[in-house]
């Protein structure tokens, strides 16, 4: 049976705590967006052409890749922050 997200989060916190004690340096979980959710990805000319080719076949798809990336980043990173905050509560 797979560990629950709560169990995995506790395990990560435990390992970070051990690492922190061993090195004398503080460690914390930081939310970093994946490359596909960054402005650099949205501005990449190749990715823009790929999106335009895909979106041309999808009715109602946003015309600009930037719109998609910004929407996804806002939704997913907010959800990830909420999850992190839930896991941080005792």
Buried (B, 14 or more C-beta within 10 A) or exposed (E): EEEEEEEEBEEEBEEBEEEEEEEEEEEEEEEEBEEEBBEEBBEBEEBBEEBEEEBEEEEEEBEEBBEBBBEBBEEBBEEBEEEBEEBEEE
